[in-house]
Amino acid sequence: MAQCAYCKAETEMYAGGDVPICVECSDALGAMRKPPVSVRDALVQSAGKTTARANAASESLSAIMGQFPGGLPYADSAQRIHSASRELSVARKEMMKAHSRLDDFLSRGVVPEDLKRSGG
């Protein structure tokens, strides 16, 4: 029998075909690799919502801009363009933050503070 590469217990199980590992260590390593479902789901949902909001803001700005194909917009129209552009900018920043939080969690296991406090 081989010794587990982690705890040195006797085992007949191998990870990846060549690294001896006991059942307990295998389970522990597997649990560390799998993110908590509730945190992952919250981050994925946030990324989806912010992406949808950014897409909607982009479509809104495009629709407003499409109303002025051949000339300069009127004064009130300029304000509508400015507001739609500002909304798109805010939506994109929120989307980038949500995707960054998701990426940090998936790649490095970083749980955002607001999700630690709320428990997911």
C-alpha positions in Angstrom: 0.0 0.0 0.0 1.1 3.5 -0.7 1.0 6.5 1.7 -1.3 9.5 1.1 0.8 12.4 -0.3 -1.0 14.7 2.1 -1.6 13.0 5.5 0.6 9.9 5.0 -2.2 7.4 5.8 -2.1 4.1 3.9 -4.2 4.1 0.7 -4.8 2.3 -2.5 -6.4 5.3 -4.2 -4.5 7.5 -6.6 -5.3 11.0 -7.9 -4.5 11.6 -11.5 -3.2 8.0 -11.8 0.1 8.6 -10.0 -0.4 10.6 -6.7 -1.5 8.5 -3.8 -4.3 10.1 -1.8 -6.7 8.8 0.9 -10.5 9.2 0.7 -10.5 11.9 3.4 -7.9 14.1 1.7 -9.5 13.6 -1.7 -12.9 14.7 -0.2 -11.2 17.7 1.5 -9.4 18.8 -1.7 -12.6 18.4 -3.7 -14.5 20.5 -1.2 -11.9 23.3 -1.5 -12.1 23.3 -5.3 -15.9 23.5 -5.4 -17.1 27.0 -4.6 -20.2 27.4 -2.4 -23.2 27.2 -4.7 -25.0 30.2 -3.1 -22.0 32.6 -3.4 -21.3 31.5 -7.0 -25.0 31.8 -7.9 -25.2 35.2 -6.4 -22.2 36.4 -8.3 -23.4 34.9 -11.6 -26.8 36.4 -11.1 -25.3 39.8 -10.4 -23.1 39.6 -13.5 -26.2 38.6 -15.6 -28.3 41.4 -14.3 -25.7 44.1 -14.8 -24.9 42.8 -18.3 -28.6 43.0 -19.2 -28.8 46.5 -17.8 -25.7 47.6 -19.8 -27.2 46.1 -23.0 -30.5 47.9 -22.4 -28.7 51.2 -21.8 -26.7 50.7 -25.0 -29.8 50.0 -27.0 -31.5 53.0 -25.5 -28.6 55.3 -26.5 -28.5 53.8 -30.0 -32.3 54.4 -30.4 -31.9 58.0 -29.3 -28.9 58.6 -31.6 -30.8 57.0 -34.4 -33.4 59.7 -34.3 -30.9 62.3 -35.6 -29.5 60.8 -38.8 -29.0 64.0 -40.8 -28.6 66.9 -38.5 -27.9 68.3 -35.1 -30.3 67.4 -32.3 -32.4 70.1 -30.6 -31.4 71.3 -27.1 -33.7 68.9 -25.2 -32.5 66.1 -27.4 -28.9 66.8 -26.5 -29.9 66.4 -22.8 -31.6 63.0 -23.6 -28.4 61.9 -25.3 -26.3 63.1 -22.4 -28.5 61.3 -19.9 -28.6 58.1 -21.9 -24.8 58.2 -22.3 -24.3 58.7 -18.6 -26.6 55.8 -17.8 -24.7 53.6 -20.2 -21.4 54.6 -18.5 -22.7 53.8 -15.0 -24.2 50.5 -16.2 -20.9 49.4 -17.9 -18.9 50.2 -14.7 -21.3 48.2 -12.6 -21.1 45.3 -15.1 -17.3 45.4 -15.1 -17.4 45.3 -11.2 -19.8 42.4 -11.2 -17.7 40.4 -13.7 -14.5 41.2 -11.8 -16.0 39.9 -8.6 -17.2 36.7 -10.3 -13.7 36.3 -11.9 -12.0 36.9 -8.6 -14.2 34.3 -6.9 -13.8 31.6 -9.6 -10.1 32.1 -10.2 -8.9 32.8 -6.7 -11.7 31.9 -4.3 -12.2 35.5 -3.1 -15.6 35.9 -1.5 -16.8 39.5 -1.6 -17.2 41.0 1.9 -20.9 41.8 1.3 -21.6 38.1 0.6 -19.6 37.0 3.6 -21.8 39.0 5.9 -25.0 38.0 4.3 -24.0 34.3 4.1 -24.5 34.2 0.3 
